[in-house]
Amino acid sequence: MKCLQRKTESWTTCSGAHASEAPRQAFKARWIFPGDGPPIENATIELADGRIGDVHTRHNPRAIDLGNTAVIPGLVNAHTHLEFSGLEAPLEPAASFAEWLQSVVAHRRTRPSAIEPVVRGAAESGAAGTTLLADIVTDDAVPPAYPPGGPAVVAFRELIGLLPGQAGERLETARQFLEAGEVPAAAATGGPPVATGCAVVRGLSPHSPYSVGPDLYHGLVELARGRRAPLAVHLAETRAELELLREGTGELVEMLAGFGVWSDAAIPRGSRPLDYLRPLAALERALVVHGNYLDAAEIDFVAGHPQLTVVYCPRTHAYFGHREHPWRELLARGASIALGTDSRASNPDLSVFDELRFLHDRHPEVDPQVLLRLGTLAGAQALGFADVSGRLAPGKSADLAVVALLDFGPADAFGLLFHPRSRVVRVMQGGCWRPS
């Protein structure tokens, strides 16, 4: 697909983003945040053929001055469900996770289309600065529907099946999903496609311990291992999940019984999240989504396996009123951790930038450079795109966001970047500006 160029004021806009045909460009900004080092004041970023050529402070007479702005790496949303992007507000009630899940199921059954919300959510994500996202999909028709020129996507096919007799059918669904996509080709070359615009990599998502029986879970992990596909699982999300694993009781059991899918023999008593973490060590990469209630031994395990990334969804976590998330302990232990928005069923929007501001506001003691990395390079590494994007460095894909800054306010760069009134105004994918 060619990258058709047209001039719009001082911007070059491309449709159908094809990085190899993106023009040579140079831009100057008040601040450039490389993503793996301190911000650079009054800096210039030079681009060629859809890639970053250089970031420096030398004078370039051809550089377009972006004014009082910050240039940051394209943001990475390591966990979302775009299928709920048609919701205008989070679903209720948040106080009972099982009741909230029933609202999710009811919404899924009554929505007119699975595709339209995905297209809408991809557009919303892209406008908010996201250039790479991990989407949980429940419909095989979704991956071809991601809009051209939008964020690159790792599409994780969700599988649910708690009873032993369901495993064979679900595994066949998973096999067909992987065979329809780009995972084998990506694996053969050691990574995802270089041109991130329009790229879709396929993975698997055994939904959670309370919705996937042990036989199916281990079968999906083995399938992902054999195909070198990424895997994502919701794990240690709620206290109710821990109760179900440990004792086979609680609100989730009542919900599953109401759906007619619970069996007392479905999950061995005395199970724990660690039992679901251990098999993931055989994979090249896996996402441990939420991890709100990981215990010390489980944090140790994640820290000892860098191919496992805990995906923390800050505003969704706050929406449900969970206990303090162990993300700072995970960071201190050297564990891999990235950020996600989850979906509009539990979050007012799909902005990773707002997740970063949320954390910066509530945790001023955390190095803001670390925070920015959680929303950029850490997510790219978790999804297998670190060689492509996640930071502004020579050779990387020109995936970036431009943030308008205040003319007044904090003197420090990160204070300006994360100020409540700063906003993403333009987004580039593979060297092509998205139409605004």
C-alpha positions as CSV (number, residue, x, y, z in Angstrom):
1,M,0.0,0.0,0.0
2,K,1.6,3.3,-1.1
3,C,2.1,6.2,1.3
4,L,0.2,9.0,-0.6
5,Q,1.6,12.4,0.4
6,R,-0.2,15.7,0.7
7,K,0.8,19.0,2.2
8,T,-1.3,20.4,5.0
9,E,0.1,23.7,6.3
10,S,3.6,22.7,7.5
11,W,2.8,19.0,8.0
12,T,3.3,16.2,5.5
13,T,0.4,13.8,5.9
14,C,0.4,10.3,4.5
15,S,-2.5,7.9,4.1
16,G,-2.0,4.2,4.1
17,A,1.3,4.6,5.9
18,H,4.0,2.7,4.1
19,A,7.3,3.6,5.8
20,S,9.6,3.0,2.9
21,E,8.0,5.9,1.0
22,A,7.7,8.4,3.8
23,P,9.5,11.6,3.0
24,R,12.7,13.1,4.5
25,Q,11.8,15.5,7.3
26,A,13.2,17.4,10.2
27,F,11.4,19.0,13.1
28,K,12.5,21.2,16.0
29,A,10.7,21.2,19.3
30,R,11.1,22.8,22.7
31,W,11.7,19.4,24.2
32,I,12.4,16.0,22.8
33,F,12.0,13.0,25.1
34,P,14.0,10.1,23.6
35,G,12.3,7.6,25.9
36,D,15.6,6.0,27.2
37,G,17.4,9.1,28.5
38,P,16.8,12.6,29.8
39,P,14.7,15.1,27.8
40,I,16.7,17.3,25.3
41,E,15.8,21.0,25.2
42,N,15.5,22.9,21.8
43,A,16.3,19.7,19.9
44,T,15.8,18.5,16.4
45,I,14.7,15.1,15.2
46,E,15.6,14.1,11.6
47,L,13.7,11.4,9.7
48,A,14.3,9.5,6.5
49,D,12.5,6.7,4.8
50,G,10.1,6.3,7.8
51,R,12.9,5.9,10.3
52,I,14.7,8.2,12.8
53,G,18.0,9.4,11.4
54,D,19.2,11.5,14.3
55,V,18.2,13.5,17.4
56,H,20.4,16.5,18.2
57,T,20.7,20.1,19.2
58,R,22.6,21.3,16.1
59,H,21.0,24.0,13.9
60,N,19.2,22.6,10.9
61,P,17.8,25.4,8.6
62,R,15.4,23.0,7.0
63,A,13.8,21.9,10.3
64,I,10.1,22.8,10.7
65,D,9.7,24.5,14.1
66,L,6.9,22.8,16.0
67,G,6.9,25.6,18.6
68,N,6.2,25.1,22.2
69,T,5.8,21.3,22.0
70,A,7.3,18.1,23.3
71,V,8.0,15.2,21.0
72,I,7.7,11.8,22.7
73,P,7.9,8.2,21.4
74,G,4.7,6.8,20.2
75,L,2.8,5.5,23.2
76,V,2.2,1.7,23.7
77,N,-1.1,0.4,25.1
78,A,-0.1,-3.1,26.3
79,H,-3.7,-4.2,27.2
80,T,-7.1,-3.1,25.9
81,H,-10.4,-4.5,24.6
82,L,-11.3,-2.3,21.7
83,E,-14.6,-4.2,21.3
84,F,-16.1,-2.0,24.1
85,S,-15.1,1.3,22.5
86,G,-18.7,2.1,21.8
87,L,-19.5,2.7,25.4
88,E,-19.7,6.3,26.5
89,A,-19.1,5.4,30.2
90,P,-17.8,2.5,32.2
91,L,-20.2,-0.3,33.0
92,E,-21.7,-0.7,36.5
93,P,-21.5,-1.9,39.2
94,A,-17.8,-1.6,40.0
95,A,-18.3,-2.7,43.6
96,S,-19.0,-6.3,42.6
97,F,-16.6,-7.7,40.0
98,A,-18.9,-10.7,39.2
99,E,-21.9,-8.3,38.6
100,W,-19.7,-6.1,36.5
101,L,-18.7,-9.2,34.4
102,Q,-22.3,-10.0,33.9
103,S,-22.8,-6.4,32.6
104,V,-19.9,-7.1,30.2
105,V,-21.5,-10.3,28.9
106,A,-24.9,-8.6,28.5
107,H,-23.3,-5.8,26.5
108,R,-21.5,-8.2,24.3
109,R,-24.7,-10.1,23.5
110,T,-26.7,-7.0,22.7
111,R,-24.3,-4.8,20.7
112,P,-25.2,-4.6,17.0
113,S,-21.6,-5.0,15.7
114,A,-18.2,-6.2,17.0
115,I,-16.3,-4.4,14.2
116,E,-17.6,-0.8,14.5
117,P,-16.4,-0.3,18.1
118,V,-13.0,-1.8,17.2
119,V,-12.5,0.7,14.4
120,R,-13.7,3.5,16.6
121,G,-11.4,2.4,19.5
122,A,-8.4,2.2,17.2
123,A,-9.0,5.7,15.9
124,E,-9.4,7.0,19.5
125,S,-6.2,5.3,20.6
126,G,-4.3,6.7,17.6
127,A,-5.5,10.2,18.2
128,A,-4.3,10.0,21.8
129,G,-0.8,9.2,20.7
130,T,-0.8,5.4,20.7
131,T,1.2,3.8,17.8
132,L,1.2,0.2,19.1
133,L,-1.5,-1.6,21.1
134,A,-2.4,-5.1,22.4
135,D,-6.0,-5.9,21.7
136,I,-8.0,-8.8,23.1
137,V,-10.3,-10.0,20.3
138,T,-13.4,-12.3,20.5
139,D,-14.3,-12.3,16.8
140,D,-12.0,-13.7,14.1
141,A,-13.3,-11.0,11.8
142,V,-11.7,-8.2,13.9
143,P,-8.0,-8.3,12.8
144,P,-8.7,-7.5,9.1
145,A,-10.8,-4.5,10.3
146,Y,-8.1,-2.5,12.0
147,P,-7.8,0.8,10.1
148,P,-4.8,1.2,7.7
149,G,-2.3,3.7,9.0
150,G,-3.5,3.3,12.6
151,P,-1.6,1.8,15.5
152,A,0.2,-1.5,15.0
153,V,-1.7,-4.2,16.7
154,V,-0.9,-7.4,18.5
155,A,-4.3,-9.2,18.4
156,F,-4.7,-11.8,21.2
157,R,-7.6,-14.2,20.5
158,E,-9.5,-14.7,23.7
159,L,-10.5,-18.3,24.5
160,I,-12.9,-19.3,27.2
161,G,-13.7,-22.9,28.3
162,L,-13.9,-24.0,31.9
163,L,-15.1,-27.6,31.3
164,P,-12.8,-30.4,30.1
165,G,-15.0,-31.3,27.2
166,Q,-14.6,-27.8,25.7
167,A,-10.8,-27.9,25.3
168,G,-10.5,-29.6,21.9
169,E,-12.9,-27.2,20.1
170,R,-11.3,-24.1,21.7
171,L,-7.8,-25.3,20.7
172,E,-8.9,-25.7,17.1
173,T,-10.3,-22.2,17.1
174,A,-6.9,-21.0,18.4
175,R,-4.9,-22.9,15.8
176,Q,-7.1,-21.5,13.0
177,F,-6.7,-17.9,14.3
178,L,-2.9,-18.2,14.4
179,E,-2.7,-19.8,10.9
180,A,-4.8,-17.0,9.4
181,G,-2.2,-14.3,10.5
182,E,1.4,-13.2,10.5
183,V,2.7,-14.9,13.5
184,P,4.6,-17.7,11.7
185,A,6.2,-15.3,9.3
186,A,7.1,-12.9,12.1
187,A,8.6,-15.7,14.1
188,A,10.7,-16.9,11.2
189,T,12.4,-13.5,11.0
190,G,12.9,-13.2,14.7
191,G,10.4,-10.4,15.3
192,P,7.4,-8.4,14.0
193,P,7.2,-6.5,10.7
194,V,9.5,-3.5,10.5
195,A,6.8,-1.2,9.0
196,T,4.6,-0.7,12.1
197,G,1.7,1.0,10.3
198,C,-1.0,-1.5,9.6
199,A,1.0,-4.4,11.1
200,V,-1.0,-7.1,12.9
201,V,0.7,-9.9,14.9
202,R,-1.5,-12.6,16.3
203,G,-1.4,-14.2,19.7
204,L,-3.5,-16.1,22.1
205,S,-5.3,-15.2,25.3
206,P,-6.6,-17.9,27.7
207,H,-8.9,-15.4,29.4
208,S,-8.4,-16.1,33.1
209,P,-8.1,-19.0,35.6
210,Y,-11.8,-18.7,36.4
211,S,-12.9,-19.0,32.8
212,V,-10.3,-21.5,31.3
213,G,-9.9,-25.0,32.7
214,P,-6.4,-26.3,33.3
215,D,-6.4,-28.7,30.3
216,L,-7.3,-25.8,27.9
217,Y,-4.9,-23.4,29.6
218,H,-1.9,-25.8,29.2
219,G,-3.0,-26.6,25.7
220,L,-3.0,-23.0,24.7
221,V,0.3,-22.3,26.3
222,E,1.8,-25.3,24.4
223,L,0.3,-24.0,21.2
224,A,1.7,-20.6,21.7
225,R,5.1,-22.1,22.5
226,G,5.1,-24.2,19.3
227,R,4.1,-21.3,17.1
228,R,6.3,-18.8,18.9
229,A,3.2,-16.7,19.4
230,P,2.7,-14.2,22.3
231,L,0.2,-15.0,25.0
232,A,-1.8,-12.8,27.4
233,V,-3.8,-13.9,30.5
234,H,-5.8,-12.0,33.1
235,L,-4.2,-13.1,36.3
236,A,-4.5,-12.2,40.0
237,E,-7.0,-9.6,39.1
238,T,-9.4,-9.8,42.1
239,R,-9.7,-11.3,45.6
240,A,-12.7,-13.3,44.2
241,E,-10.4,-15.0,41.7
242,L,-8.0,-16.0,44.5
243,E,-10.9,-17.4,46.6
244,L,-12.2,-19.4,43.7
245,L,-8.7,-20.9,43.0
246,R,-8.0,-21.6,46.7
247,E,-11.4,-22.8,47.9
248,G,-13.8,-23.2,45.0
249,T,-16.2,-20.7,46.5
250,G,-17.3,-17.0,46.2
251,E,-19.0,-14.6,43.9
252,L,-17.3,-15.9,40.7
253,V,-18.5,-19.4,41.4
254,E,-22.0,-18.2,41.8
255,M,-21.7,-16.3,38.5
256,L,-20.3,-19.3,36.7
257,A,-23.0,-21.6,38.1
258,G,-25.6,-19.1,36.9
259,F,-24.1,-19.3,33.4
260,G,-24.3,-23.1,33.7
261,V,-20.6,-23.6,33.2
262,W,-19.3,-24.4,36.7
263,S,-18.3,-27.8,37.9
264,D,-16.8,-28.5,41.4
265,A,-14.1,-30.4,39.6
266,A,-13.2,-27.6,37.2
267,I,-10.3,-26.3,39.1
268,P,-8.2,-28.2,41.7
269,R,-8.6,-26.7,45.2
270,G,-5.6,-25.0,46.6
271,S,-4.6,-23.5,43.2
272,R,-3.0,-20.1,43.1
273,P,-1.7,-17.6,40.4
274,L,1.8,-19.1,40.6
275,D,0.4,-22.3,39.1
276,Y,-0.6,-20.3,36.0
277,L,2.7,-18.3,35.9
278,R,5.0,-21.3,35.9
279,P,3.9,-22.7,32.4
280,L,4.5,-19.2,30.9
281,A,8.3,-19.6,31.5
282,A,8.4,-21.7,28.4
283,L,7.2,-18.9,26.1
284,E,9.2,-16.2,24.3
285,R,6.9,-13.5,25.7
286,A,3.7,-13.4,27.7
287,L,1.6,-10.7,29.3
288,V,0.4,-11.1,32.9
289,V,-2.6,-8.7,32.7
290,H,-3.4,-6.8,35.9
291,G,-1.5,-8.8,38.5
292,N,-3.3,-6.7,41.2
293,Y,-3.0,-9.5,43.9
294,L,0.3,-11.1,43.1
295,D,2.0,-12.3,46.3
296,A,5.7,-12.3,47.2
297,A,6.5,-15.6,45.6
298,E,4.7,-14.7,42.4
299,I,6.5,-11.3,42.2
300,D,9.8,-13.3,42.6
301,F,8.8,-15.5,39.8
302,V,7.9,-12.7,37.4
303,A,11.1,-10.8,38.3
304,G,13.1,-13.9,37.5
305,H,11.6,-14.3,34.0
306,P,12.0,-11.1,32.0
307,Q,10.0,-12.5,29.1
308,L,6.9,-12.1,31.4
309,T,5.5,-8.6,31.7
310,V,2.9,-7.5,34.2
311,V,0.5,-5.0,32.5
312,Y,-0.8,-2.5,35.0
313,C,-4.0,-0.6,34.1
314,P,-3.9,2.3,36.6
315,R,-7.3,4.0,36.1
316,T,-9.2,0.7,35.7
317,H,-7.4,-0.5,38.9
318,A,-8.7,2.6,40.7
319,Y,-12.2,2.2,39.2
320,F,-12.6,-1.1,41.0
321,G,-11.1,0.1,44.2
322,H,-8.4,-2.6,44.4
323,R,-5.7,-2.6,47.0
324,E,-2.5,-0.7,46.1
325,H,-1.0,-2.3,43.0
326,P,2.5,-3.9,43.5
327,W,3.9,-2.1,40.4
328,R,6.6,-0.2,42.4
329,E,7.7,-3.4,44.1
330,L,7.9,-5.1,40.7
331,L,10.0,-2.2,39.4
332,A,12.3,-2.4,42.4
333,R,12.8,-6.1,41.8
334,G,13.7,-5.5,38.1
335,A,10.5,-7.1,36.8
336,S,9.1,-6.2,33.4
337,I,6.0,-4.0,33.7
338,A,4.1,-2.0,31.1
339,L,0.9,0.0,31.0
340,G,-2.5,-0.6,29.6
341,T,-5.9,1.2,29.6
342,D,-8.1,-1.9,29.7
343,S,-11.4,-1.0,28.0
344,R,-14.1,1.6,28.0
345,A,-16.1,-0.8,30.1
346,S,-13.9,0.2,33.1
347,N,-12.1,3.4,31.9
348,P,-13.5,6.7,30.6
349,D,-11.1,6.7,27.6
350,L,-8.2,4.9,25.9
351,S,-5.4,7.4,26.5
352,V,-2.1,6.0,27.7
353,F,-1.0,9.6,28.1
354,D,-3.8,10.1,30.7
355,E,-2.6,6.9,32.4
356,L,0.8,8.4,32.7
357,R,-0.6,11.7,34.0
358,F,-2.7,9.8,36.5
359,L,0.4,8.0,37.9
360,H,2.6,11.2,37.9
361,D,-0.1,13.0,39.9
362,R,-0.5,10.3,42.5
363,H,3.1,9.2,42.7
364,P,5.4,12.2,42.4
365,E,8.1,10.3,44.1
366,V,8.5,8.0,41.1
367,D,11.1,9.2,38.5
368,P,9.0,10.6,35.6
369,Q,11.5,9.2,33.1
370,V,10.6,5.7,34.5
371,L,6.9,6.5,34.0
372,L,7.4,7.5,30.4
373,R,9.3,4.3,29.7
374,L,6.4,2.3,31.1
375,G,4.1,3.8,28.5
376,T,6.5,3.5,25.6
377,L,9.6,1.3,25.5
378,A,8.5,-1.2,28.2
379,G,5.3,-1.9,26.2
380,A,7.2,-2.2,23.0
381,Q,9.5,-4.7,24.6
382,A,6.6,-6.7,26.1
383,L,5.0,-7.0,22.6
384,G,8.2,-7.8,20.7
385,F,8.5,-4.4,19.0
386,A,11.5,-3.0,20.9
387,D,13.8,-3.3,17.8
388,V,11.2,-1.2,15.9
389,S,9.8,1.4,18.2
390,G,9.4,2.6,21.8
391,R,12.1,5.2,21.8
392,L,13.4,8.0,19.6
393,A,16.8,6.7,18.4
394,P,18.5,6.3,15.1
395,G,17.2,3.4,13.0
396,K,13.9,3.1,14.9
397,S,10.6,3.5,13.1
398,A,9.5,7.2,13.2
399,D,6.6,6.5,15.6
400,L,6.0,9.6,17.7
401,A,3.5,12.0,19.3
402,V,3.6,15.7,19.5
403,V,2.4,17.2,22.8
404,A,1.4,20.9,23.0
405,L,2.8,22.5,26.2
406,L,1.8,25.5,28.3
407,D,3.5,28.8,27.7
408,F,3.7,29.1,31.5
409,G,3.8,26.6,34.3
410,P,6.4,24.2,35.7
411,A,10.0,24.9,34.7
412,D,11.0,21.3,34.5
413,A,10.4,19.3,31.3
414,F,8.4,16.5,32.8
415,G,6.2,18.9,34.8
416,L,5.3,20.5,31.6
417,L,4.8,17.2,29.8
418,F,2.5,15.8,32.4
419,H,0.6,19.0,33.2
420,P,-3.2,18.5,33.1
421,R,-3.5,21.0,30.2
422,S,-0.9,19.4,28.0
423,R,-2.4,17.5,25.1
424,V,-1.4,15.3,22.2
425,V,-1.9,17.3,19.0
426,R,-0.3,15.2,16.3
427,V,0.8,11.6,15.8
428,M,3.3,10.1,13.4
429,Q,3.3,6.4,12.4
430,G,6.2,5.1,10.3
431,G,7.2,8.6,9.2
432,C,3.7,9.6,8.2
433,W,1.5,12.1,10.0
434,R,-1.9,10.9,10.7
435,P,-4.6,13.2,9.5
436,S,-5.9,15.4,12.4
